[in-house]
Amino acid sequence: MLLMMIGLGAALGSIGRYLITIRLKKVSGWPLATLLINLSGAFALGLLFGLNLLPDVYKILGIGFFGGYTTFSTFNVELLALHHSQARRLELFYGLTSYLGGLLLVTLGFWSSKMF
Amino acid sequence: MEKFKCLFSIGIFGALGGICRYLIGLQLDYRGDLLVNLLGCFLLGFLTYFWLNFREIANWLSLGLGTGFVGSFTTFSSFCLDNLKLLLAGQNLALLLYLLISIAGGWIAALIGIKAGTEIGRRFSQSGEEDD
C-alpha cells in the first residue's frame, strides 16, 4: 500500500514537471523550467525533512512526489546539449546555479522548518 | 486525447521510476541516490539520442520512458538533501566524495549515454536501410 502511494506521488510529481516544462519552453530558450523545478523541489524537500512528519507521509511526499518532480537526468542531458551547441557559458551558468542554488535552498528549507 | 495519453503515460512510468528509486534507496541509502542518478543520466542520454538517430517513436512512449520513468527514477531534491544530511552528520569526506562523484559522474554518464545512443541508433537505422 505504501509502495502504491509512493508511486502515486511520483506519478503526480512527474506530470507536474512535464506540465511546467511545456509551459515554460514556449517562453524560454534555455532549460529554465528544469532549473525552477529542481530549485523549488530542493527547498520543499528540505522543509519536509525538517518538519518531522510521520515516516510514511514523508516517504509519499518527499521520496514520491518531490523525488518524481525533480530530476537529475534531464538536468545533465540538458547540460550536455548546451555543451554540444557551443553554449559553454550558459552550460556553466546552468550547472552552477543548479548545484549552488539547490544546496542553498535545501538548507534554507530545512532552516525554515525550524521556525514552525 | 493525445495530451491525455501522454500525461497518463508519464504518470504510469513516473510511478514505476519512483518506486524503483525508493526500493534501491531502502538497500543503499544515499548511495542508492547516487546509483540511480548516474544510471539515469546514462539511460536518458542513451534513449533520447537513440530514438533521435534511429526512428520516430510514438510521442506518448518516448515521453513515458524519458520524462516519466527516467525523470522520476533520478532525483535532484534528494541529491541536495543527501548532501545536507552528510553535512549535519559531520561526514565531510563522504560529503565531498558524494558531491564530486555526482557532479562529474552525472555529466560523464550522460555524455557516454548520448554517444552510445547516437552510435547504436545510427547502426540500427543503417542496417534497416540495407534490409529494404
gemmi code that builds the backbone of each chain (N, CA, C; Angstrom):
import gemmi

chains = {
    "A": [
        ("MET", (0.836, -1.214, 0.000), (0.000, 0.000, 0.000), (0.868, 1.262, 0.000)),
        ("LEU", (1.897, 1.268, 0.875), (2.818, 2.405, 0.921), (3.512, 2.583, -0.429)),
        ("LEU", (3.891, 1.448, -1.014), (4.565, 1.472, -2.311), (3.677, 2.117, -3.381)),
        ("MET", (2.383, 1.766, -3.335), (1.425, 2.345, -4.287), (1.320, 3.860, -4.098)),
        ("MET", (1.317, 4.286, -2.839), (1.182, 5.718, -2.549), (2.434, 6.491, -2.969)),
        ("ILE", (3.606, 5.863, -2.779), (4.848, 6.490, -3.239), (4.811, 6.605, -4.773)),
        ("GLY", (4.307, 5.546, -5.421), (4.159, 5.561, -6.873), (3.208, 6.663, -7.327)),
        ("LEU", (2.098, 6.812, -6.611), (1.134, 7.866, -6.951), (1.783, 9.244, -6.812)),
        ("GLY", (2.533, 9.418, -5.726), (3.243, 10.683, -5.530), (4.199, 10.958, -6.676)),
        ("ALA", (4.977, 9.939, -7.052), (5.950, 10.104, -8.138), (5.251, 10.378, -9.469)),
        ("ALA", (4.092, 9.740, -9.677), (3.315, 9.967, -10.904), (2.885, 11.431, -10.981)),
        ("LEU", (2.333, 11.947, -9.881), (1.869, 13.336, -9.874), (3.049, 14.307, -10.008)),
        ("GLY", (4.152, 13.977, -9.352), (5.344, 14.821, -9.466), (5.850, 14.882, -10.902)),
        ("SER", (5.873, 13.728, -11.566), (6.352, 13.678, -12.959), (5.433, 14.466, -13.885)),
        ("ILE", (4.132, 14.309, -13.679), (3.160, 15.033, -14.523), (3.304, 16.543, -14.296)),
        ("GLY", (3.478, 16.935, -13.039), (3.681, 18.347, -12.720), (4.921, 18.904, -13.408)),
        ("ARG", (6.003, 18.133, -13.354), (7.253, 18.548, -14.005), (7.054, 18.719, -15.507)),
        ("TYR", (6.345, 17.774, -16.112), (6.097, 17.846, -17.557), (5.269, 19.084, -17.919)),
        ("LEU", (4.211, 19.323, -17.140), (3.326, 20.453, -17.462), (4.058, 21.791, -17.317)),
        ("ILE", (4.867, 21.916, -16.285), (5.639, 23.154, -16.104), (6.647, 23.311, -17.249)),
        ("THR", (7.273, 22.197, -17.628), (8.284, 22.250, -18.690), (7.684, 22.690, -20.028)),
        ("ILE", (6.551, 22.106, -20.410), (5.999, 22.500, -21.725), (5.499, 23.949, -21.696)),
        ("ARG", (5.042, 24.398, -20.543), (4.584, 25.784, -20.453), (5.770, 26.752, -20.596)),
        ("LEU", (6.854, 26.468, -19.907), (7.989, 27.400, -19.910), (8.845, 27.298, -21.170)),
        ("LYS", (8.786, 26.165, -21.845), (9.573, 26.013, -23.075), (9.164, 27.026, -24.124)),
        ("LYS", (7.887, 27.413, -24.063), (7.375, 28.368, -25.051), (7.986, 29.751, -24.862)),
        ("VAL", (8.366, 30.083, -23.633), (8.853, 31.433, -23.381), (10.355, 31.510, -23.130)),
        ("SER", (11.015, 30.341, -23.003), (12.434, 30.390, -22.673), (13.240, 29.493, -23.593)),
        ("GLY", (14.393, 29.997, -24.040), (15.224, 29.227, -24.959), (16.239, 28.343, -24.262)),
        ("TRP", (16.269, 28.374, -22.932), (17.218, 27.527, -22.210), (16.474, 26.801, -21.104)),
        ("PRO", (17.118, 25.815, -20.460), (16.378, 24.932, -19.524), (15.939, 25.604, -18.217)),
        ("LEU", (15.257, 26.723, -18.336), (14.775, 27.446, -17.164), (13.787, 26.598, -16.360)),
        ("ALA", (12.953, 25.824, -17.078), (11.922, 25.031, -16.402), (12.545, 24.040, -15.419)),
        ("THR", (13.524, 23.265, -15.893), (14.159, 22.267, -15.019), (14.850, 22.944, -13.839)),
        ("LEU", (15.464, 24.092, -14.092), (16.132, 24.827, -13.008), (15.122, 25.208, -11.922)),
        ("LEU", (14.006, 25.803, -12.335), (12.996, 26.229, -11.355), (12.402, 25.029, -10.615)),
        ("ILE", (12.173, 23.944, -11.349), (11.628, 22.722, -10.749), (12.601, 22.164, -9.710)),
        ("ASN", (13.868, 22.056, -10.090), (14.852, 21.462, -9.184), (15.094, 22.340, -7.955)),
        ("LEU", (15.130, 23.657, -8.160), (15.360, 24.545, -7.019), (14.162, 24.559, -6.080)),
        ("SER", (12.949, 24.650, -6.630), (11.764, 24.661, -5.759), (11.623, 23.315, -5.049)),
        ("GLY", (11.951, 22.228, -5.753), (11.873, 20.897, -5.150), (12.886, 20.712, -4.033)),
        ("ALA", (14.076, 21.289, -4.201), (15.108, 21.189, -3.163), (14.645, 21.915, -1.903)),
        ("PHE", (14.078, 23.107, -2.070), (13.576, 23.859, -0.918), (12.475, 23.062, -0.207)),
        ("ALA", (11.539, 22.559, -0.993), (10.403, 21.831, -0.417), (10.855, 20.580, 0.332)),
        ("LEU", (11.829, 19.869, -0.219), (12.272, 18.641, 0.440), (13.024, 18.949, 1.741)),
        ("GLY", (13.815, 20.019, 1.729), (14.493, 20.436, 2.952), (13.485, 20.764, 4.045)),
        ("LEU", (12.425, 21.457, 3.642), (11.350, 21.828, 4.570), (10.661, 20.588, 5.129)),
        ("LEU", (10.275, 19.682, 4.221), (9.581, 18.449, 4.643), (10.447, 17.626, 5.598)),
        ("PHE", (11.719, 17.541, 5.267), (12.645, 16.751, 6.082), (12.721, 17.302, 7.506)),
        ("GLY", (12.692, 18.640, 7.612), (12.832, 19.259, 8.923), (11.564, 19.222, 9.753)),
        ("LEU", (10.431, 18.944, 9.113), (9.149, 19.024, 9.821), (8.857, 17.814, 10.711)),
        ("ASN", (9.696, 16.791, 10.649), (9.451, 15.562, 11.423), (8.052, 14.994, 11.210)),
        ("LEU", (7.705, 14.790, 9.966), (6.408, 14.202, 9.625), (6.414, 12.718, 9.981)),
        ("LEU", (5.244, 12.106, 9.938), (5.184, 10.643, 10.081), (6.026, 10.044, 8.959)),
        ("PRO", (6.781, 8.981, 9.244), (7.674, 8.413, 8.227), (6.980, 8.104, 6.894)),
        ("ASP", (5.769, 7.553, 6.950), (5.088, 7.209, 5.701), (4.670, 8.453, 4.916)),
        ("VAL", (4.255, 9.479, 5.628), (3.864, 10.732, 4.958), (5.089, 11.346, 4.284)),
        ("TYR", (6.211, 11.320, 4.996), (7.450, 11.848, 4.419), (7.847, 11.068, 3.166)),
        ("LYS", (7.700, 9.739, 3.231), (8.063, 8.917, 2.068), (7.190, 9.233, 0.857)),
        ("ILE", (5.891, 9.391, 1.090), (4.969, 9.647, -0.021), (5.237, 11.025, -0.643)),
        ("LEU", (5.391, 12.031, 0.225), (5.593, 13.398, -0.281), (7.043, 13.643, -0.704)),
        ("GLY", (7.973, 13.268, 0.146), (9.380, 13.597, -0.108), (10.009, 12.716, -1.161)),
        ("ILE", (9.946, 11.401, -0.934), (10.576, 10.467, -1.872), (9.699, 10.289, -3.113)),
        ("GLY", (8.382, 10.187, -2.900), (7.464, 10.011, -4.032), (7.300, 11.290, -4.837)),
        ("PHE", (6.530, 12.234, -4.284), (6.193, 13.424, -5.072), (7.409, 14.252, -5.480)),
        ("PHE", (8.180, 14.732, -4.495), (9.279, 15.636, -4.859), (10.444, 14.913, -5.534)),
        ("GLY", (10.601, 13.616, -5.253), (11.589, 12.829, -5.982), (11.218, 12.729, -7.454)),
        ("GLY", (9.930, 12.528, -7.729), (9.457, 12.431, -9.109), (9.407, 13.785, -9.799)),
        ("TYR", (9.131, 14.814, -9.015), (9.038, 16.188, -9.542), (10.410, 16.680, -10.011)),
        ("THR", (11.428, 16.524, -9.169), (12.768, 16.971, -9.566), (13.475, 15.875, -10.359)),
        ("THR", (14.484, 16.269, -11.103), (15.168, 15.288, -11.944), (16.639, 15.630, -12.105)),
        ("PHE", (17.454, 14.602, -11.989), (18.894, 14.765, -12.138), (19.317, 14.437, -13.575)),
        ("SER", (18.599, 13.486, -14.187), (18.982, 13.028, -15.526), (18.707, 14.091, -16.586)),
        ("THR", (17.501, 14.690, -16.560), (17.184, 15.724, -17.544), (18.159, 16.892, -17.415)),
        ("PHE", (18.449, 17.260, -16.168), (19.399, 18.341, -15.899), (20.749, 18.063, -16.584)),
        ("ASN", (21.278, 16.864, -16.434), (22.591, 16.559, -17.016), (22.553, 16.453, -18.539)),
        ("VAL", (21.473, 15.869, -19.068), (21.373, 15.781, -20.530), (21.231, 17.185, -21.125)),
        ("GLU", (20.555, 18.075, -20.405), (20.437, 19.467, -20.864), (21.795, 20.182, -20.822)),
        ("LEU", (22.581, 19.889, -19.779), (23.934, 20.466, -19.709), (24.733, 20.071, -20.950)),
        ("LEU", (24.643, 18.789, -21.333), (25.409, 18.318, -22.488), (24.878, 18.871, -23.796)),
        ("ALA", (23.566, 19.085, -23.857), (23.007, 19.687, -25.074), (23.561, 21.103, -25.238)),
        ("LEU", (23.658, 21.845, -24.142), (24.253, 23.189, -24.203), (25.727, 23.092, -24.599)),
        ("HIS", (26.406, 22.101, -24.029), (27.821, 21.887, -24.328), (28.032, 21.653, -25.826)),
        ("HIS", (27.191, 20.789, -26.382), (27.344, 20.430, -27.798), (26.936, 21.541, -28.742)),
        ("SER", (26.070, 22.439, -28.279), (25.699, 23.554, -29.164), (26.595, 24.768, -28.896)),
        ("GLN", (27.735, 24.509, -28.249), (28.753, 25.536, -28.017), (28.304, 26.643, -27.064)),
        ("ALA", (27.239, 26.402, -26.317), (26.795, 27.400, -25.339), (27.462, 27.100, -24.002)),
        ("ARG", (28.798, 27.188, -23.993), (29.559, 26.747, -22.816), (29.329, 27.634, -21.599)),
        ("ARG", (29.179, 28.931, -21.837), (28.949, 29.830, -20.702), (27.606, 29.568, -20.060)),
        ("LEU", (26.618, 29.330, -20.907), (25.283, 29.036, -20.395), (25.298, 27.689, -19.660)),
        ("GLU", (26.057, 26.741, -20.187), (26.194, 25.440, -19.531), (26.766, 25.615, -18.123)),
        ("LEU", (27.819, 26.420, -18.028), (28.455, 26.665, -16.733), (27.486, 27.381, -15.787)),
        ("PHE", (26.783, 28.373, -16.319), (25.821, 29.125, -15.516), (24.704, 28.210, -15.012)),
        ("TYR", (24.184, 27.383, -15.915), (23.096, 26.462, -15.561), (23.568, 25.452, -14.502)),
        ("GLY", (24.776, 24.923, -14.699), (25.313, 23.954, -13.741), (25.533, 24.579, -12.370)),
        ("LEU", (26.148, 25.756, -12.357), (26.447, 26.413, -11.081), (25.181, 26.830, -10.333)),
        ("THR", (24.237, 27.441, -11.049), (23.013, 27.880, -10.350), (22.237, 26.671, -9.831)),
        ("SER", (22.253, 25.571, -10.582), (21.527, 24.384, -10.117), (22.164, 23.830, -8.845)),
        ("TYR", (23.468, 23.598, -8.899), (24.135, 22.967, -7.762), (24.213, 23.897, -6.548)),
        ("LEU", (24.705, 25.117, -6.761), (24.819, 26.032, -5.614), (23.438, 26.405, -5.096)),
        ("GLY", (22.527, 26.702, -6.023), (21.160, 27.069, -5.630), (20.462, 25.925, -4.914)),
        ("GLY", (20.619, 24.713, -5.422), (19.965, 23.544, -4.815), (20.449, 23.308, -3.397)),
        ("LEU", (21.773, 23.393, -3.204), (22.332, 23.157, -1.875), (21.925, 24.264, -0.906)),
        ("LEU", (21.883, 25.484, -1.414), (21.474, 26.616, -0.577), (19.987, 26.484, -0.200)),
        ("LEU", (19.161, 26.142, -1.186), (17.722, 26.102, -0.932), (17.298, 24.931, -0.051)),
        ("VAL", (17.971, 23.788, -0.186), (17.608, 22.663, 0.683), (17.939, 23.031, 2.144)),
        ("THR", (19.033, 23.776, 2.313), (19.409, 24.229, 3.655), (18.417, 25.261, 4.177)),
        ("LEU", (18.048, 26.181, 3.302), (17.052, 27.192, 3.687), (15.711, 26.553, 4.049)),
        ("GLY", (15.321, 25.550, 3.269), (14.065, 24.849, 3.541), (14.112, 24.178, 4.902)),
        ("PHE", (15.210, 23.509, 5.161), (15.397, 22.825, 6.443), (15.378, 23.833, 7.587)),
        ("TRP", (16.051, 24.942, 7.391), (16.146, 26.001, 8.388), (14.759, 26.620, 8.646)),
        ("SER", (13.987, 26.823, 7.557), (12.637, 27.388, 7.718), (11.744, 26.471, 8.537)),
        ("SER", (11.938, 25.158, 8.373), (11.067, 24.216, 9.089), (11.225, 24.370, 10.597)),
        ("LYS", (12.381, 24.862, 11.012), (12.633, 25.011, 12.446), (11.898, 26.204, 13.043)),
        ("MET", (11.289, 27.016, 12.173), (10.535, 28.169, 12.680), (9.097, 27.804, 13.026)),
        ("PHE", (8.700, 26.570, 12.627), (7.326, 26.161, 12.944), (7.230, 25.666, 14.386)),
    ],
    "B": [
        ("MET", (-7.091, 14.384, -26.540), (-6.952, 12.940, -26.299), (-5.480, 12.545, -26.306)),
        ("GLU", (-4.745, 13.079, -27.287), (-3.313, 12.802, -27.381), (-2.594, 13.304, -26.132)),
        ("LYS", (-3.011, 14.487, -25.664), (-2.370, 15.054, -24.478), (-2.662, 14.187, -23.251)),
        ("PHE", (-3.878, 13.695, -23.170), (-4.260, 12.842, -22.038), (-3.428, 11.553, -22.042)),
        ("LYS", (-3.236, 11.007, -23.250), (-2.442, 9.781, -23.399), (-1.006, 10.015, -22.912)),
        ("CYS", (-0.446, 11.169, -23.271), (0.916, 11.495, -22.837), (0.983, 11.640, -21.322)),
        ("LEU", (0.025, 12.367, -20.747), (0.024, 12.572, -19.296), (-0.123, 11.242, -18.566)),
        ("PHE", (-0.994, 10.402, -19.086), (-1.229, 9.097, -18.475), (0.044, 8.247, -18.513)),
        ("SER", (0.706, 8.265, -19.669), (1.941, 7.503, -19.834), (3.035, 8.013, -18.894)),
        ("ILE", (3.184, 9.334, -18.808), (4.187, 9.927, -17.901), (3.881, 9.531, -16.462)),
        ("GLY", (2.580, 9.548, -16.115), (2.183, 9.184, -14.752), (2.506, 7.738, -14.415)),
        ("ILE", (2.135, 6.811, -15.298), (2.381, 5.384, -15.037), (3.882, 5.087, -14.973)),
        ("PHE", (4.619, 5.560, -15.968), (6.067, 5.315, -15.982), (6.765, 6.066, -14.853)),
        ("GLY", (6.268, 7.268, -14.552), (6.840, 8.051, -13.455), (6.661, 7.339, -12.124)),
        ("ALA", (5.502, 6.702, -11.928), (5.249, 5.939, -10.706), (6.248, 4.791, -10.589)),
        ("LEU", (6.460, 4.078, -11.692), (7.419, 2.965, -11.684), (8.830, 3.443, -11.375)),
        ("GLY", (9.222, 4.565, -11.977), (10.552, 5.112, -11.735), (10.743, 5.471, -10.263)),
        ("GLY", (9.735, 6.091, -9.672), (9.807, 6.487, -8.271), (9.858, 5.283, -7.341)),
        ("ILE", (9.062, 4.260, -7.650), (9.046, 3.036, -6.830), (10.407, 2.334, -6.905)),
        ("CYS", (10.979, 2.254, -8.103), (12.305, 1.633, -8.253), (13.338, 2.395, -7.429)),
        ("ARG", (13.302, 3.728, -7.510), (14.264, 4.541, -6.750), (14.101, 4.299, -5.251)),
        ("TYR", (12.851, 4.243, -4.795), (12.597, 4.017, -3.372), (13.151, 2.663, -2.921)),
        ("LEU", (12.895, 1.615, -3.724), (13.350, 0.265, -3.351), (14.880, 0.178, -3.324)),
        ("ILE", (15.531, 0.817, -4.279), (17.000, 0.817, -4.289), (17.528, 1.612, -3.093)),
        ("GLY", (16.859, 2.719, -2.767), (17.264, 3.545, -1.626), (17.148, 2.812, -0.299)),
        ("LEU", (16.164, 1.913, -0.200), (15.997, 1.125, 1.030), (17.246, 0.298, 1.309)),
        ("GLN", (17.847, -0.214, 0.246), (19.030, -1.062, 0.387), (20.297, -0.244, 0.593)),
        ("LEU", (20.387, 0.904, -0.102), (21.686, 1.571, -0.219), (21.750, 2.982, 0.366)),
        ("ASP", (20.626, 3.488, 0.898), (20.619, 4.821, 1.489), (21.046, 5.885, 0.466)),
        ("TYR", (21.934, 6.821, 0.848), (22.296, 7.885, -0.106), (23.106, 7.360, -1.282)),
        ("ARG", (23.779, 6.213, -1.062), (24.491, 5.598, -2.193), (23.508, 5.118, -3.254)),
        ("GLY", (22.278, 4.832, -2.820), (21.227, 4.462, -3.771), (20.886, 5.635, -4.679)),
        ("ASP", (20.785, 6.838, -4.097), (20.504, 8.028, -4.906), (21.620, 8.264, -5.913)),
        ("LEU", (22.853, 8.049, -5.467), (23.996, 8.221, -6.363), (23.896, 7.235, -7.531)),
        ("LEU", (23.601, 5.984, -7.191), (23.486, 4.947, -8.220), (22.364, 5.265, -9.222)),
        ("VAL", (21.161, 5.572, -8.727), (20.048, 5.829, -9.653), (20.323, 7.086, -10.486)),
        ("ASN", (20.948, 8.080, -9.882), (21.209, 9.308, -10.635), (22.214, 9.084, -11.769)),
        ("LEU", (23.270, 8.355, -11.488), (24.263, 8.114, -12.539), (23.698, 7.190, -13.625)),
        ("LEU", (23.026, 6.148, -13.181), (22.391, 5.219, -14.127), (21.365, 5.954, -14.997)),
        ("GLY", (20.591, 6.802, -14.366), (19.549, 7.553, -15.074), (20.119, 8.529, -16.086)),
        ("CYS", (21.252, 9.166, -15.750), (21.888, 10.088, -16.705), (22.314, 9.338, -17.965)),
        ("PHE", (22.895, 8.154, -17.756), (23.284, 7.338, -18.903), (22.041, 6.955, -19.721)),
        ("LEU", (21.036, 6.441, -19.033), (19.821, 5.960, -19.702), (19.111, 7.058, -20.490)),
        ("LEU", (18.964, 8.234, -19.871), (18.242, 9.309, -20.562), (19.028, 9.795, -21.780)),
        ("GLY", (20.352, 9.915, -21.633), (21.176, 10.293, -22.767), (21.052, 9.266, -23.886)),
        ("PHE", (21.125, 7.997, -23.480), (21.032, 6.918, -24.462), (19.687, 6.944, -25.193)),
        ("LEU", (18.599, 6.907, -24.429), (17.257, 6.833, -25.024), (16.985, 8.023, -25.938)),
        ("THR", (17.280, 9.229, -25.447), (16.977, 10.436, -26.216), (17.675, 10.409, -27.574)),
        ("TYR", (18.972, 10.076, -27.553), (19.735, 10.146, -28.803), (19.616, 8.882, -29.643)),
        ("PHE", (19.229, 7.791, -29.026), (18.959, 6.573, -29.796), (17.751, 6.801, -30.705)),
        ("TRP", (16.664, 7.265, -30.136), (15.454, 7.476, -30.951), (15.660, 8.587, -31.964)),
        ("LEU", (16.440, 9.596, -31.566), (16.709, 10.721, -32.456), (17.409, 10.243, -33.734)),
        ("ASN", (18.292, 9.236, -33.589), (19.076, 8.771, -34.728), (18.511, 7.516, -35.385)),
        ("PHE", (17.598, 6.859, -34.697), (17.068, 5.603, -35.234), (15.777, 5.868, -36.002)),
        ("ARG", (14.731, 6.073, -35.298), (13.474, 6.402, -35.975), (12.525, 7.049, -34.991)),
        ("GLU", (11.475, 7.581, -35.521), (10.453, 8.192, -34.680), (9.747, 7.124, -33.859)),
        ("ILE", (9.576, 7.384, -32.578), (8.652, 6.525, -31.852), (7.482, 7.381, -31.403)),
        ("ALA", (6.413, 6.704, -31.009), (5.217, 7.426, -30.583), (5.592, 8.404, -29.465)),
        ("ASN", (5.074, 9.596, -29.569), (5.371, 10.646, -28.600), (5.043, 10.219, -27.164)),
        ("TRP", (3.898, 9.552, -27.001), (3.493, 9.150, -25.640), (4.478, 8.166, -25.033)),
        ("LEU", (5.068, 7.309, -25.881), (6.003, 6.308, -25.362), (7.358, 6.925, -25.015)),
        ("SER", (7.850, 7.806, -25.875), (9.140, 8.433, -25.567), (9.004, 9.334, -24.342)),
        ("LEU", (7.873, 10.024, -24.211), (7.654, 10.848, -23.009), (7.538, 9.977, -21.760)),
        ("GLY", (6.845, 8.845, -21.903), (6.672, 7.950, -20.763), (8.006, 7.403, -20.269)),
        ("LEU", (8.820, 6.935, -21.210), (10.110, 6.345, -20.833), (11.103, 7.400, -20.350)),
        ("GLY", (11.231, 8.488, -21.078), (12.237, 9.505, -20.752), (11.791, 10.419, -19.614)),
        ("THR", (10.774, 11.227, -19.895), (10.284, 12.183, -18.892), (9.658, 11.460, -17.699)),
        ("GLY", (8.913, 10.398, -17.990), (8.244, 9.669, -16.906), (9.200, 8.796, -16.120)),
        ("PHE", (9.598, 7.657, -16.706), (10.385, 6.696, -15.942), (11.750, 7.248, -15.487)),
        ("VAL", (12.589, 7.624, -16.451), (13.954, 8.035, -16.070), (13.938, 9.346, -15.287)),
        ("GLY", (13.073, 10.285, -15.704), (12.982, 11.560, -14.998), (12.617, 11.365, -13.533)),
        ("SER", (11.705, 10.443, -13.279), (11.251, 10.196, -11.911), (12.214, 9.282, -11.147)),
        ("PHE", (12.872, 8.409, -11.871), (13.871, 7.497, -11.284), (15.007, 8.317, -10.664)),
        ("THR", (15.463, 9.341, -11.376), (16.511, 10.208, -10.828), (15.880, 11.339, -10.028)),
        ("THR", (16.650, 11.919, -9.153), (16.096, 12.972, -8.297), (17.147, 14.016, -7.956)),
        ("PHE", (16.762, 15.252, -8.074), (17.672, 16.338, -7.715), (17.449, 16.759, -6.266)),
        ("SER", (16.200, 16.705, -5.819), (15.899, 17.161, -4.458), (16.556, 16.253, -3.416)),
        ("SER", (16.469, 14.932, -3.624), (17.105, 14.023, -2.664), (18.617, 14.142, -2.716)),
        ("PHE", (19.141, 14.404, -3.912), (20.591, 14.636, -4.035), (21.005, 15.795, -3.126)),
        ("CYS", (20.250, 16.900, -3.185), (20.569, 18.070, -2.349), (20.433, 17.724, -0.865)),
        ("LEU", (19.357, 17.015, -0.530), (19.131, 16.678, 0.878), (20.191, 15.716, 1.409)),
        ("ASP", (20.630, 14.783, 0.568), (21.693, 13.853, 0.978), (22.943, 14.624, 1.406)),
        ("ASN", (23.259, 15.674, 0.649), (24.422, 16.495, 0.992), (24.245, 17.156, 2.355)),
        ("LEU", (23.043, 17.682, 2.568), (22.761, 18.339, 3.856), (22.842, 17.345, 5.009)),
        ("LYS", (22.301, 16.133, 4.786), (22.338, 15.103, 5.833), (23.779, 14.729, 6.181)),
        ("LEU", (24.617, 14.577, 5.143), (26.025, 14.241, 5.383), (26.736, 15.377, 6.113)),
        ("LEU", (26.382, 16.599, 5.767), (26.967, 17.773, 6.432), (26.573, 17.794, 7.908)),
        ("LEU", (25.280, 17.582, 8.174), (24.780, 17.606, 9.554), (25.390, 16.467, 10.379)),
        ("ALA", (25.689, 15.339, 9.708), (26.270, 14.200, 10.416), (27.789, 14.335, 10.549)),
        ("GLY", (28.329, 15.407, 9.998), (29.769, 15.643, 10.099), (30.609, 14.689, 9.260)),
        ("GLN", (29.975, 14.031, 8.285), (30.734, 13.107, 7.426), (31.302, 13.876, 6.235)),
        ("ASN", (32.330, 14.649, 6.512), (32.830, 15.580, 5.496), (33.469, 14.906, 4.292)),
        ("LEU", (34.165, 13.806, 4.546), (34.810, 13.115, 3.432), (33.750, 12.496, 2.504)),
        ("ALA", (32.761, 11.839, 3.114), (31.677, 11.247, 2.327), (30.940, 12.332, 1.550)),
        ("LEU", (30.741, 13.482, 2.177), (30.067, 14.605, 1.525), (30.833, 15.064, 0.289)),
        ("LEU", (32.124, 15.223, 0.453), (32.964, 15.677, -0.648), (32.937, 14.672, -1.802)),
        ("LEU", (33.085, 13.384, -1.450), (33.080, 12.340, -2.480), (31.738, 12.277, -3.188)),
        ("TYR", (30.667, 12.349, -2.398), (29.307, 12.277, -2.961), (29.074, 13.419, -3.945)),
        ("LEU", (29.478, 14.626, -3.548), (29.324, 15.794, -4.410), (30.112, 15.628, -5.708)),
        ("LEU", (31.386, 15.287, -5.558), (32.255, 15.195, -6.737), (31.802, 14.098, -7.690)),
        ("ILE", (31.486, 12.922, -7.129), (31.082, 11.805, -7.983), (29.753, 12.113, -8.675)),
        ("SER", (28.840, 12.772, -7.952), (27.553, 13.113, -8.567), (27.733, 14.118, -9.699)),
        ("ILE", (28.483, 15.174, -9.421), (28.616, 16.249, -10.411), (29.394, 15.772, -11.645)),
        ("ALA", (30.589, 15.231, -11.409), (31.395, 14.777, -12.548), (30.773, 13.528, -13.175)),
        ("GLY", (30.344, 12.595, -12.319), (29.788, 11.336, -12.816), (28.507, 11.519, -13.618)),
        ("GLY", (27.637, 12.409, -13.167), (26.376, 12.640, -13.891), (26.639, 13.161, -15.291)),
        ("TRP", (27.567, 14.087, -15.376), (27.906, 14.694, -16.663), (28.527, 13.656, -17.597)),
        ("ILE", (29.461, 12.884, -17.049), (30.149, 11.871, -17.867), (29.191, 10.742, -18.264)),
        ("ALA", (28.341, 10.322, -17.323), (27.379, 9.251, -17.640), (26.424, 9.694, -18.748)),
        ("ALA", (25.982, 10.945, -18.694), (25.095, 11.455, -19.751), (25.843, 11.507, -21.080)),
        ("LEU", (27.089, 11.938, -21.034), (27.912, 12.004, -22.252), (28.068, 10.621, -22.892)),
        ("ILE", (28.404, 9.624, -22.067), (28.572, 8.257, -22.585), (27.251, 7.744, -23.147)),
        ("GLY", (26.159, 8.020, -22.437), (24.837, 7.595, -22.906), (24.498, 8.214, -24.253)),
        ("ILE", (24.781, 9.506, -24.393), (24.496, 10.209, -25.650), (25.328, 9.628, -26.792)),
        ("LYS", (26.618, 9.416, -26.535), (27.500, 8.865, -27.575), (27.052, 7.456, -27.980)),
        ("ALA", (26.765, 6.623, -26.964), (26.345, 5.252, -27.257), (25.002, 5.241, -27.988)),
        ("GLY", (24.062, 6.068, -27.529), (22.741, 6.119, -28.153), (22.822, 6.579, -29.599)),
        ("THR", (23.653, 7.604, -29.842), (23.818, 8.126, -31.203), (24.397, 7.050, -32.120)),
        ("GLU", (25.477, 6.421, -31.634), (26.176, 5.411, -32.439), (25.277, 4.213, -32.735)),
        ("ILE", (24.676, 3.662, -31.706), (23.848, 2.466, -31.893), (22.596, 2.803, -32.710)),
        ("GLY", (22.036, 3.992, -32.480), (20.874, 4.422, -33.265), (21.193, 4.492, -34.749)),
        ("ARG", (22.375, 5.031, -35.079), (22.786, 5.131, -36.489), (22.980, 3.749, -37.102)),
        ("ARG", (23.607, 2.862, -36.345), (23.831, 1.491, -36.864), (22.513, 0.798, -37.132)),
        ("PHE", (21.586, 0.946, -36.200), (20.272, 0.331, -36.371), (19.587, 0.865, -37.621)),
        ("SER", (19.661, 2.171, -37.828), (18.938, 2.739, -38.962), (19.623, 2.362, -40.264)),
        ("GLN", (20.967, 2.198, -40.240), (21.667, 1.763, -41.451), (21.325, 0.325, -41.807)),
        ("SER", (21.319, -0.556, -40.791), (21.010, -1.945, -41.081), (19.562, -2.077, -41.544)),
        ("GLY", (18.708, -1.181, -41.077), (17.309, -1.171, -41.529), (17.205, -0.814, -42.996)),
        ("GLU", (18.049, 0.151, -43.420), (18.021, 0.572, -44.820), (18.494, -0.536, -45.750)),
        ("GLU", (19.503, -1.323, -45.282), (20.012, -2.404, -46.131), (18.958, -3.474, -46.354)),
        ("ASP", (18.118, -3.666, -45.324), (17.083, -4.686, -45.460), (16.032, -4.301, -46.494)),
        ("ASP", (15.840, -2.982, -46.655), (14.732, -2.550, -47.512), (14.938, -2.902, -48.978)),
    ],
}
model = gemmi.Model(1)
for chain_id, residues in chains.items():
    chain = gemmi.Chain(chain_id)
    for i, (resn, *xyz) in enumerate(residues, 1):
        res = gemmi.Residue()
        res.name, res.seqid = resn, gemmi.SeqId(i, " ")
        for name, pos in zip(("N", "CA", "C"), xyz):
            atom = gemmi.Atom()
            atom.name, atom.element = name, gemmi.Element(name[0])
            atom.pos, atom.b_iso = gemmi.Position(*pos), 0.0
            res.add_atom(atom)
        chain.add_residue(res)
    model.add_chain(chain)
structure = gemmi.Structure()
structure.add_model(model)
structure.setup_entities()
